[in-house]
Amino acid sequence: MRLSPEEAEQVAETMSGLATPARILILARLLEAPATVSQLTAELELSQTAVSNHLRILRHLNLAAGSRQGRNVVYQLQDDHVRAMVQQVLSHTRHA
């Protein structure tokens, strides 16, 4: 498969977004179900600031999306493509 330089840059940016363990933990948790920052903070034992910053990056990379529900923003994986990618990365790592 041939890529344009622009496509290669986009892929590299997305892959760099996955290069942080905390972001992988967040994405893996979002595989299970949508969650708020408070839920992610409690479950992953990360600070609220760290979770919010990682979610900002994941949203920028179109890997996660948030929707307001009352006073909370509930985060989920962006779409089925992201879900499949995260599942494949986890599967590859577990079988390596």
Secondary structure as UniProt FT lines:
FT   HELIX           5..17
FT   HELIX           21..32
FT   STRAND          35..36
FT   HELIX           37..44
FT   HELIX           48..60
FT   TURN            61..62
FT   STRAND          64..69
FT   TURN            70..71
FT   STRAND          72..77
FT   HELIX           80..94
//
